[in-house]
Amino acid sequence: MEEKKFDINSIIGFILIFGILLYIMYQNQPTPEEIEAQKKAEQEQVEAEQKASKQNEAVVTTAEDYSNTQVLDSTQRVALQNKLGAFSYALSQPTSSEQTEVETDVFKLTFNNTGGHLAEVKLKNFVDYDSVPIYLVQDKNSSFNITFGTTDNRIFNTQDLPFQPSVTKSGNNTVVSMKLKVSESAYLEYRYELKPDDYMIDFSIKSQGLSNVFNTSQPINLDWRQKNIRHAKSISYENRYTRLTYMHDGDKVDKLSQMNDDKETVDDVNWLSYRQHFFSTILVAGETTFKDVAITSTDLVEDEEVDTLFTKKYTAKMPLTFKGGELNENLGLYYGPTDSKTLKSYGKNLEGSIPFGWGIFGWINKALFIPLFGWLSGFLPYGIAIIVMTILVKIMLSFVQYKQFLSQAKMKILKPELDAIRKKYKDNKLKSQQETMALQNKAGASPLSGCLPGLMQIPVFYALFMFFPTAFDLRQKSFLWADDLSSYDSIFELPFNIPFYGDHVSLFPILAAVAIFFYMKMTTGQQMATQAPQQEGMPDMSKMMKYMIYFSPLLMLVFFNNYASGLSLYYFISNLISIGIMLVIKNYIIDEEKVLAKIEVSKSKPKKQNRFQKKMSEMMEQAEQQKQSQQKRKK
């Protein structure tokens, strides 16, 4: 029994697919000019920070000297007044501790009384790969600072000044108020309202009675910085999906560079997401958008073999707006999972920060795979849900394999006639092509009929390639030997690191590679049997197909070793099903004798050429006439 083989156009489809994968995983390195520009920008940033540090040295020293002072004599008060002006009052207020702690159902928060912002954010319902609690803010990895000028020509940074804390209740909500006071009735306030079982904090920046203190002719800037803490087993894999994302100009979602350092100035920003693969910190604008936001992203993973603590450093600097000489900004702060269902519940397109894929690929994920997998995983174990979803997808695309296989069967039946045409017109390539196209047209066996269905699989392939690594529901869900379907399924740790492969051996990519090998082995033989003889000056397609039998599994084995095991599980099951569908189509659906009878009937009927075929035929005839004219002139 002859083996049924795959269409050469499907092989081209595979090459296109892996080209997409290579582009996604390995972007071009920056040019020397870009590196030099980045170094210059970093040097300028360092110099600016040093200048700002010198300007605020007196303020910091004063805060350290007087932060715990409860009673100041007249000399101290005069010294404070000379150094800090109106804000000397803030340092004269008593405080019982350096930090303020509160808890909700979902996180534990620690506020720094100096600076008034968050010193720690612990997510209570999650742990990392090593069972350590997830901290989004810890050990000074984040800073939140407002720089402003005063009417007495001083420049202040809120991160250096003491805020007076208070914790109250508003119904079921917890309210944390941090006030930087000029007097009991005049202050700058950070107000945090925490709701039960909610990752979004209602955050406001408001001033009262400071219109005569703020110098409104000078800019007032909010500077928000954060280094993202490592939470995953593979820092290189986690870093690939760690990215600063933002929405601007109404509904446009853009990102800074995935693998390289990057910076941008953006207007009309609705929100900024400091995404860390499966967890995000998001600052959401209120009634008005952020204007002229200068954002940067710095890759901190220089060597993935080193036990690096951070993935990327993000910064955002944005001007705030005075309203009647006062500040009044109502914002949102999100600290929580990068989960599409959770983010979508806030109705601000925050789920747009998740990399579902661009264009049609993202649409397929949002419209099909996310709801389908959510429904299946609601009543099935996650590994079984992946298998069932794979079966449903393959059934949906089974007509593609049928079309490809039918095209191959027709080409196989026509091969003797096609070979006869090539032999008859071996000295006239154009005439051979014309006769070949005419025969294929009459028989309804155009090679494109197998290529186009194969191309339809690419959007599905790429959509799933983006779906599995970003599916939060798969995080730390086990199946068989895989401890975490969102990470690699290591079965053996290597004592060394292999470039591109890693320092471990994952089993699901091996199984997927084996399945791909046998599938291509079964499908390539028939295509080689129907392949036309190699033409002079053209590449040997049969040799290329032989290489692809080994090249494609090798790519799967190497590049998927560090990817989500759920993705490798999908490809393993998908190729097993493809083999099964191919065998069923070959043995029970396509009858070559019936196909031959249909071809004979089709050949006997007059076949009208479509516009494309007619145009191609005319072009070939013109080329043939030109060739004959040239030959006559030579004689």
N, C-alpha and C positions, 0 to 999 in steps of 0.2 A: 504494500500500500504506500502510495506516495505521500510524503509529508506536505501539509498545507503551510505555506509560508506567508510572511508579512509583505505588504506593499513597500516598495522603495521610498515612496513619498512619506510613509509613516516613519521610516528611518530618518528622513529629513526633519520630520516633526520632532523626533527625539533629540536631534542635534540642536534644534531651536530651543527646546525645553532646557537642555543642559547649558546652553549659552545663557539663557535667562538666569539660571541658578548661579552660574559663575559670576555673572554681573552683580547679582544680589549679594553674594558672599564676599567677594573680593573687589572692592572699588580701587580705582587708581590711586597711587600714592601722590601726595602733594609735590608740586614742582619745587626746585630750589628757590625760585622767586617767591612762591607762596610760603615756604618755610622761613625765608628771610623776613618777609612781611609780618609773619606771625611772631617771630622773635622780637621785631621792632615794636609791635603792638604790645607784647608782654612787657617789654622794657618800659614803655611809656606808662603802662598800667601800674608797674611797680613804683615808678617815680611819682605818679599821682597819689598812690596810696601812702608813700613815705611823706609826701608834702602834707596830706590830710592828717597823718598821724602826728606830725610836728605841730600843726595848728591846734590839735585837740589834746596835746600833752598836758596842758594845765588843767583841762576839764577832767581827764582821767585821774590825775593825781589828786585833785580835790575830791572826786567821788570816793577814792580809796581811803582818803584821810577822814572823811566826815560821814560816810554812809551809815555808820552805826552810832553816830553821836546823837544823843538825845537832848543835851543842853549845851548851848554855845554861849560863850561870853561875848561881850561887845567887840573885843578885838577880832575874834574869829568871824563874827558876823560882817564886820567891815572888810576883812580879807576875802570872804566869800562874795560879798557884793562887788568888790573890785574885779574879781576873776570871772564871775558868772552873771553878773547883773541881775535881772529879774529871776533867773532860775536858781539863784542862791537859796531861795525859799525851799526848793525841792530837797536840797541836801541838808536842810536844817530839820527835816521831819523825821520822827523816830520810825524805825522799822525793826521788826522782831526776827526776821530771817532774810536770807538772800534769795530764796526761791518760794514759789507757791505751787502746790500740787492739787490737781482735781482728777476725777475719774468719771467715765461714762461706761456704757455697756461695751463699747467698741475700742476705746483707747484710754490710756493714762497719759496725762499731760503735765509737764513741769515747765513753769514760767520763770524766767529770770526777772527778778525785781529791778535789776539794773538793765535797762534797755526795754523792759516791758514785753519782750516777745518770748517765743517758745525755746526752751533749752533742751527739752526731750519730748518726743512723740513716740509712744510705744503702742503698737497695735496688739490688742489683747487676744485676738482670735487666730493669730497666725504665728508660725515659727519658721526659721530658715532651714536649709538643708541639713544643718547640724543640730537641729532642735533648739536653737537659740531664739528668744523672742525677737520679733521684727521691730526694729527702731528705724523710723524715717529721719528723725532728728536726734542726735546724740553726740557728745564729746565735741561740741563746738563745730560741727560740720555745716551748720546753717547760721546765717546772720540776716537780720532784718533791721534796716536803719533808715531814718529820715534825716536828711541834712537840710538845714534852713538857716537863714540869716535873721538878725534882729535889728531893731531900730537903733540900737547903740553900737552897731557895726561889729557884732560878734557872729561867729559861725559855730553852730552846734550840731552834734550827732546824737540822736536819741539813744543809740546803743551805749553811750557813755554816761547817761544820766539816770538817776534813781526814780522809779515809778512807785506810787503808792498802790498796793494791791487791795482788792476786796472781792469776796466771793459771796454771791447771793443766789436766790432762787426766783425764777419767774415761771410759775406753774410747775411743769415737770422739767423745765430747762434749767441748766446751770449757767449763771452769768459771771464771768471773770472780768473785772474792770481794773485797768492799769492806768493810773493818772500821774502825769508829769506836771507838778503844780507850780504855779507862780504865786498863788494865794489859795485860800480855801474855795473861792468861787471862780478862779481862773486857772485853766489847765488844758493840757493836751491829753486826750484819752484814747487808749486802745480798748475796745470792748469786744469780748468774745462770748457768744451765746452758743452753748453746747446742747444739742438735742439728744434724747435717749436713742440709742441704736442708730446713729446717723454719723456718717464720716464727714459731712459738710458742716463747717463752723461758720456761723454768721459773724463776720468780722467788720468792725467799723473803726475809722480813724476820724476823730472829731476834736475840735478845739472850742473852748468857751472863754470869752474875755481876753483873747490874745491878739485882737486886731491892732492894738497899740504896741504889741511886742514883736510880732512878725514884721519883717521888712518885705512887703509884698512886691517891691520892685526887683527883688532878687529871686532866682528860681528856688523852688523847694522840691527836692528829689527823693524818691523812694528807691533804695538800693537793696535788692534781695538776692542773696547768694546761697548756694547749697552744693555740697559734695555728696553724691549719691553713694550710700553704703552698700557694699556687696552683700547679696543674700542668697546667691545660687552656687551650686557645686562647680559649674564651669563659668569662670568669670568672663571668658571670651565670648561664650554663647549669650550670657546675660547682657554683656556690653553691646552686643549686636542689636539688641532690642531696647537699649537705653538711649533715649533721645529727647531733646527739648522740642516740644511741639506747641504750636499756638494757633488760635483762630483769630482772623482779622478781616477787616472790610466786610463785615456782615456775616459771611458763612465760609470764607476761604480758610482751609486748614493747611498749614505749611510746617516744615521742620528744618532744623539746622542739620548739619552733616552727621551722618550715621557713624563714620569711622574716623573722621579727621576733625581737627579744631576748626571752629567756624564762628562767625559773628555776623550780625545783621541789625539794621535799624528799621523798625516796623511801626506803622501808624494804625490807629483805630483797632487796637487789640482787645478782643473780648475775653480771652483767658490765656494763661501761660501754664503749660504742663511740664513739670520736671519729672518726666517719666523714667522709672527704673524697672523696665520689663513688666513685672507683675504687680508693682506698687507705684503709686503716683502722688506727687504733691502738686496741687493745682491752685493758682491764684485766679479768682474770677472777678472781673470788673462788675461794677454796679450799674447804675442807670446810664452812665457815660463810659465810653471806652477809654483805654489808656492811649495816650498820644506819644508819638516819637519814642518808642521803647527801644533801648539799646540792649541787645541780648548777645550772649556769648556761650559757647560750649567748648570745653577743653577735655580731651581724652586723657584719662589718668592711668590707663592700662598700657604701660610701656613694654612690659614683659609678662605675658600671661602665665609663665612658669613660676613667677614670684608670687608669694601670698599677698596680693594686693588687697587693701582694705576698701578702696573706692573705685568706682567705674568712671564717672564723668563729673566735672565741675561745671555748674551752670551759674550764670549771673544775669540779672535784669535790672536796668536802671531806667526809671520812668519819672517824668515830672508830674507833680500833683498840682491841683488848681485851687487857688484861693477863691472863696465865695463870700463877698462882703468882708474881706480881711480875715476870714476864718476857714478852717478845714472841715469838710463834711463828706467823707467817702464811705459808702456802704459796699463792702466787698464780700467775697466768699473764700474760705480756705478749705481745701479738700485734702485730707490725709487718709489714704485707704487703698484698696485693691484696684488694679487696672482691669476691672471687670465690666464688660459691656452692659450687663443688666443693671448693675449698680450705678454706673455713670449715666446711663440713659434715663434713669429715674429723675434726674435733676433738670432735664429739659433744656439744656444749654448746648447740646451737641458735644458734650464732653467725651462721649464715646468716639468722637472723631480723632481723639489723640491715640487711639489704638491702631496699629498698622495692619488693617485688614487687606491692604492692597489697593492700588490705584485703579480708577476707572471701573470697567466691567468686573474686574477681579474682586474689588471691594464690594460691589453690588451683589455678586453671587454669594459672597460670605454673609453679608447682612440679610439678604432676602431668603437664602436657602440653608446654608450649612449651620449658621448659628442657631436659628430656631429649630432646625431638624435635630441637631445634636442635643440642644437643650431639652427637647421633648423625649428623645431616646434615653438620655442619661437620667431623666426623672424617674424611670422605673427599671432601668438596667444598670448593672455595674459598668463603670466607665470603659474598661477594656472591651466588654461585650458590645457596648454602645458604638464604639469605633468600628467593630467588625460588622455590625448590622448596618451602620451607615455606609460602609464600604460596599456591602452587597447591594444596597438600594441604588447607590451611585452607578455601580457597574451594570445593573439591570437597566437603568435609565440610559446608559451609553451603549448598550449592547447592539443597538441598530447600527452604530458606527462600525463596530467590528464586522457586522453582517455585510455592510456596504463594501468595506475593504476586502473582505474575503470573496465576495461575489465578483468584484473587479479583478481579483487575482485569478479566479477560476476562468473568467472570460479571456483574460490575457493568455492563460495557459492553453486554452482550446485554440486560440487564434495563432499561437506561436508558429506552427508549421507554415501557415500562409504568410505570416510576417517574415519568416526566414526566406521563403521563396521570393518575396518581393525584394528583400535586400540583396539576394543573390542575383536576381534578374537585373537590378539597377545598381549594381555595385560600383559602376563607374559614373553614376549620376545621382549624387546624394540628394539633390533637390527633388528629383522625380521619385526617388525612394521615399522621401518624407511625405510627398503628396499622396502617393498610393497608400502608404501606411495610415495616414490620417483618414483617407477615404474609407478604407476597410474598417478601421476602428469606429468611424462614424456610422457606417451601415450596421455594424454589429452591436452598437451601443456599448462599446467597451473602451471608452476614453480613460487613459491613466489618471486624469484629474478626478474621476469619480471615486477613486480610492484616496486621493490626497486630501480633498476638501473635508470629508468626514474626520480624517485624522487630525487636521488642524483644529477641529471643534473641541478636541480634548485638551488643548493647551490652556484655555481659560480655566477649566475645572482643575487641571493639574496645579497651576500657579495659585489659584484661590485656596486650595487645600494646603499648599506649601506655606501660605501665610496664616491660615486658620489655626493649625495645630500648635505652632509655637506661641500664639497669642491667646489661646483658650485658657482662661483663668481656672475654669472648672477642672482641668486636667492636672493642675498643680498639686503635687504630693498625693496623687491618686495612683495606687499600685495595680499591677496586673501581671500575673505569672511571676517572672523573676524581676520585672521592672518595678523598682520602688517608687518611681515618680514618672508618670507618662509625659510630663512637661519637660523632662530632662533626659539625658542619655541613660541607657540600661546597661551599665558596666557589669561584666561577668568576670573580668580579670584586670587587675591593675599592673601596668608595665613599670619596670624600674627606670625607664627613660622615656623621653618625649620624642615622638616621630613627627617631623614637620607635616602640617596639614591633617595628620591623622589624630594625634593626641597621645596621652599617656595611659590609655585604657583600651579595652576591647569591648565593644557593644555588640550584643547578639542579634537584635532585630535588624540592624543594617546588613549583617551577614546573611540572614535568612532572606531579606528582600533582594540582595544581590544575587543569591542563588536562584531565586524565583525568576528574576529578570533574565538571567543567563539561559535558563531552560526555555523560557518563553521566546526569547530571540532566536535560540537554537532551532526551535520548532517552526518559527515563522520565516526565517531568513532563507532556508533551503529552497522553498518553492519560488520565492522571488528571484533567487539566483537562476533557477531553472527557466524562468520566463524572461530573464534579462536578455536584452539584445546584445549581440557581439560588440565588443569594445571598438569604438570608432577612433580613427587616427586623430591624435591631438586631444582626445577626451579622456577624463580620468577613468580608471578601471573601477566601476561601481561594485562589481562582485567582490573585489579585494577590500573595498571600503566597508562593505557589509560584513565581511569576515572580521574586520577589526572592531566594528561596532558590537559584535557579539561579546567581546571581552572588555571593550572600553566602557560601555554603559554600566555593567555591574561593578567595574572598578571605581567609577565615579560614585556610585551609590555607597560602596563600601568605605571609601575614604571620607567623602564630604558629609555623610550622614552619621558618622561615628560620634559626633558631638551634638547632634540635633535631638529634638524631642523624640523620645522613643515611640510616642503615639503616632508621629508622622511615619516612622519606619514601619510600624505595625500596619498602618494603612496601606503602604506600598507593597508590603509582603502579601497581605490578604488580597489586594487588588490584582496583583500579578497571578496569584493562584487562581482567582476567579476568571481572569482573562484566558488562562490556559484551558480551564474547564469550558468556557463559552466557545473558544475556538474549536475544541474537540467536538462539542455538540453541533456547532454549525457545519463542521466538516463531515461528520458521520451521519447526521440525522436531518439536516435542513437543506443543504445545497446538494442537488443531484446533478452531476456534470453532464449526464446525457440529456436531462431536461434543459439545462442551460444551453447546450449545443443546439438542441431543437429550436429554442427561442432565438438563438443567434441566426440560424438559417432562415427562420421566418422573417427576422428583422432585415437580413441582407437582401431578401427577395423583394422587399417593399421599397418604394422610392423614399429616400431620406432627405428631408429638407435641412439644409445647413443653417445653423444659427448665425447671428451677426458676426460673432467672434470667429467662427470657423470659416465663414465666407471671406472675411477680411484676411485671415491667414492664408487661405487658398489663393486669393488674388495676389498677395505679396509674394508667395512662392512662384506663381506663374510669371510675374514681372521679373523676379530674380532669374528664372530659367531663361526667359527671353533675352535678358541682358547678357547672360552667359553665352547663349548661342550667337548673339550679335558679335561679341568679343572674339569668339572662336572663328567666325567668318572673316572678320577683319584681319586676323592673324594669318589666315590662309591667303 
